[in-house]
Amino acid sequence: LVSLFMSDLMVGLVVMPPAMLNQLYGHWVLWGDFCSLWYSFDVMCCSASILNLCVISLDRYLLIISPLKYKLRMTSCRALGLILATWTLAALASFLPI
């Protein structure tokens, strides 16, 4: 849940202010190099948010399917690995193209 919070917070703090300026002025008013970086952060944060929701759903599914084995399967190291995989996949999908 903290990872989902961080991705949504980054959308609100990093992605939305330049998007608001873009919407208000009707064109890109910030320096040109920042545009591709902003798009990458936009894709990364939104992808991380979606992937975090998928991981949370998978976690809840595993808990419902086998509640007695859940503690043995979902260790803190595995949870951390899933979070790192989520952010790594989101970063690769967004920053690799630029």
C-alpha positions as protocol buffer text, in pm:
chain_id: "A"
residue {
  index: 1
  type: LEU
  ca { x: 0 y: 0 z: 0 }
}
residue {
  index: 2
  type: VAL
  ca { x: 289 y: 235 z: 70 }
}
residue {
  index: 3
  type: SER
  ca { x: 424 y: 176 z: -280 }
}
residue {
  index: 4
  type: LEU
  ca { x: 83 y: 259 z: -428 }
}
residue {
  index: 5
  type: PHE
  ca { x: 74 y: 572 z: -214 }
}
residue {
  index: 6
  type: MET
  ca { x: 419 y: 677 z: -337 }
}
residue {
  index: 7
  type: SER
  ca { x: 329 y: 627 z: -703 }
}
residue {
  index: 8
  type: ASP
  ca { x: 7 y: 826 z: -666 }
}
residue {
  index: 9
  type: LEU
  ca { x: 188 y: 1097 z: -469 }
}
residue {
  index: 10
  type: MET
  ca { x: 448 y: 1126 z: -744 }
}
residue {
  index: 11
  type: VAL
  ca { x: 170 y: 1163 z: -1000 }
}
residue {
  index: 12
  type: GLY
  ca { x: 27 y: 1449 z: -795 }
}
residue {
  index: 13
  type: LEU
  ca { x: 357 y: 1625 z: -723 }
}
residue {
  index: 14
  type: VAL
  ca { x: 569 y: 1559 z: -1033 }
}
residue {
  index: 15
  type: VAL
  ca { x: 330 y: 1493 z: -1321 }
}
residue {
  index: 16
  type: MET
  ca { x: 25 y: 1708 z: -1257 }
}
residue {
  index: 17
  type: PRO
  ca { x: 179 y: 2058 z: -1213 }
}
residue {
  index: 18
  type: PRO
  ca { x: 343 y: 2063 z: -1562 }
}
residue {
  index: 19
  type: ALA
  ca { x: 27 y: 1906 z: -1706 }
}
residue {
  index: 20
  type: MET
  ca { x: -175 y: 2185 z: -1548 }
}
residue {
  index: 21
  type: LEU
  ca { x: 54 y: 2450 z: -1700 }
}
residue {
  index: 22
  type: ASN
  ca { x: 27 y: 2277 z: -2036 }
}
residue {
  index: 23
  type: GLN
  ca { x: -351 y: 2277 z: -2010 }
}
residue {
  index: 24
  type: LEU
  ca { x: -375 y: 2640 z: -1896 }
}
residue {
  index: 25
  type: TYR
  ca { x: -147 y: 2788 z: -2161 }
}
residue {
  index: 26
  type: GLY
  ca { x: -244 y: 2552 z: -2441 }
}
residue {
  index: 27
  type: HIS
  ca { x: 118 y: 2472 z: -2526 }
}
residue {
  index: 28
  type: TRP
  ca { x: 436 y: 2359 z: -2355 }
}
residue {
  index: 29
  type: VAL
  ca { x: 576 y: 2656 z: -2161 }
}
residue {
  index: 30
  type: LEU
  ca { x: 864 y: 2483 z: -1983 }
}
residue {
  index: 31
  type: TRP
  ca { x: 1203 y: 2418 z: -2142 }
}
residue {
  index: 32
  type: GLY
  ca { x: 1204 y: 2165 z: -2424 }
}
residue {
  index: 33
  type: ASP
  ca { x: 1432 y: 1902 z: -2272 }
}
residue {
  index: 34
  type: PHE
  ca { x: 1201 y: 1872 z: -1973 }
}
residue {
  index: 35
  type: CYS
  ca { x: 914 y: 1758 z: -2197 }
}
residue {
  index: 36
  type: SER
  ca { x: 1052 y: 1410 z: -2268 }
}
residue {
  index: 37
  type: LEU
  ca { x: 1159 y: 1371 z: -1905 }
}
residue {
  index: 38
  type: TRP
  ca { x: 809 y: 1471 z: -1793 }
}
residue {
  index: 39
  type: TYR
  ca { x: 649 y: 1220 z: -2031 }
}
residue {
  index: 40
  type: SER
  ca { x: 875 y: 949 z: -1893 }
}
residue {
  index: 41
  type: PHE
  ca { x: 782 y: 1032 z: -1534 }
}
residue {
  index: 42
  type: ASP
  ca { x: 417 y: 1038 z: -1636 }
}
residue {
  index: 43
  type: VAL
  ca { x: 437 y: 690 z: -1788 }
}
residue {
  index: 44
  type: MET
  ca { x: 647 y: 556 z: -1499 }
}
residue {
  index: 45
  type: CYS
  ca { x: 423 y: 683 z: -1220 }
}
residue {
  index: 46
  type: CYS
  ca { x: 100 y: 577 z: -1390 }
}
residue {
  index: 47
  type: SER
  ca { x: 244 y: 236 z: -1480 }
}
residue {
  index: 48
  type: ALA
  ca { x: 374 y: 189 z: -1126 }
}
residue {
  index: 49
  type: SER
  ca { x: 31 y: 276 z: -989 }
}
residue {
  index: 50
  type: ILE
  ca { x: -140 y: 22 z: -1214 }
}
residue {
  index: 51
  type: LEU
  ca { x: 120 y: -246 z: -1144 }
}
residue {
  index: 52
  type: ASN
  ca { x: 92 y: -183 z: -769 }
}
residue {
  index: 53
  type: LEU
  ca { x: -282 y: -241 z: -792 }
}
residue {
  index: 54
  type: CYS
  ca { x: -214 y: -567 z: -976 }
}
residue {
  index: 55
  type: VAL
  ca { x: 34 y: -680 z: -709 }
}
residue {
  index: 56
  type: ILE
  ca { x: -211 y: -590 z: -430 }
}
residue {
  index: 57
  type: SER
  ca { x: -481 y: -791 z: -609 }
}
residue {
  index: 58
  type: LEU
  ca { x: -246 y: -1087 z: -646 }
}
residue {
  index: 59
  type: ASP
  ca { x: -157 y: -1064 z: -277 }
}
residue {
  index: 60
  type: ARG
  ca { x: -523 y: -1061 z: -172 }
}
residue {
  index: 61
  type: TYR
  ca { x: -596 y: -1352 z: -408 }
}
residue {
  index: 62
  type: LEU
  ca { x: -318 y: -1560 z: -255 }
}
residue {
  index: 63
  type: LEU
  ca { x: -447 y: -1480 z: 93 }
}
residue {
  index: 64
  type: ILE
  ca { x: -802 y: -1587 z: 8 }
}
residue {
  index: 65
  type: ILE
  ca { x: -703 y: -1902 z: -181 }
}
residue {
  index: 66
  type: SER
  ca { x: -477 y: -2045 z: 90 }
}
residue {
  index: 67
  type: PRO
  ca { x: -491 y: -1848 z: 413 }
}
residue {
  index: 68
  type: LEU
  ca { x: -295 y: -2105 z: 612 }
}
residue {
  index: 69
  type: LYS
  ca { x: -1 y: -2113 z: 370 }
}
residue {
  index: 70
  type: TYR
  ca { x: -2 y: -1738 z: 307 }
}
residue {
  index: 71
  type: LYS
  ca { x: 249 y: -1650 z: 582 }
}
residue {
  index: 72
  type: LEU
  ca { x: 490 y: -1912 z: 453 }
}
residue {
  index: 73
  type: ARG
  ca { x: 462 y: -1798 z: 91 }
}
residue {
  index: 74
  type: MET
  ca { x: 451 y: -1420 z: 130 }
}
residue {
  index: 75
  type: THR
  ca { x: 759 y: -1327 z: 326 }
}
residue {
  index: 76
  type: SER
  ca { x: 884 y: -973 z: 365 }
}
residue {
  index: 77
  type: CYS
  ca { x: 1166 y: -1046 z: 120 }
}
residue {
  index: 78
  type: ARG
  ca { x: 919 y: -1163 z: -145 }
}
residue {
  index: 79
  type: ALA
  ca { x: 698 y: -860 z: -85 }
}
residue {
  index: 80
  type: LEU
  ca { x: 999 y: -631 z: -124 }
}
residue {
  index: 81
  type: GLY
  ca { x: 1097 y: -819 z: -439 }
}
residue {
  index: 82
  type: LEU
  ca { x: 751 y: -767 z: -587 }
}
residue {
  index: 83
  type: ILE
  ca { x: 766 y: -397 z: -510 }
}
residue {
  index: 84
  type: LEU
  ca { x: 1112 y: -365 z: -663 }
}
residue {
  index: 85
  type: ALA
  ca { x: 998 y: -559 z: -971 }
}
residue {
  index: 86
  type: THR
  ca { x: 698 y: -328 z: -1006 }
}
residue {
  index: 87
  type: TRP
  ca { x: 906 y: -11 z: -998 }
}
residue {
  index: 88
  type: THR
  ca { x: 1180 y: -160 z: -1218 }
}
residue {
  index: 89
  type: LEU
  ca { x: 930 y: -266 z: -1484 }
}
residue {
  index: 90
  type: ALA
  ca { x: 762 y: 76 z: -1472 }
}
residue {
  index: 91
  type: ALA
  ca { x: 1097 y: 256 z: -1501 }
}
residue {
  index: 92
  type: LEU
  ca { x: 1214 y: 37 z: -1789 }
}
residue {
  index: 93
  type: ALA
  ca { x: 889 y: 89 z: -1977 }
}
residue {
  index: 94
  type: SER
  ca { x: 913 y: 465 z: -1940 }
}
residue {
  index: 95
  type: PHE
  ca { x: 1280 y: 565 z: -1946 }
}
residue {
  index: 96
  type: LEU
  ca { x: 1416 y: 304 z: -2185 }
}
residue {
  index: 97
  type: PRO
  ca { x: 1250 y: 461 z: -2494 }
}
residue {
  index: 98
  type: ILE
  ca { x: 1415 y: 801 z: -2433 }
}
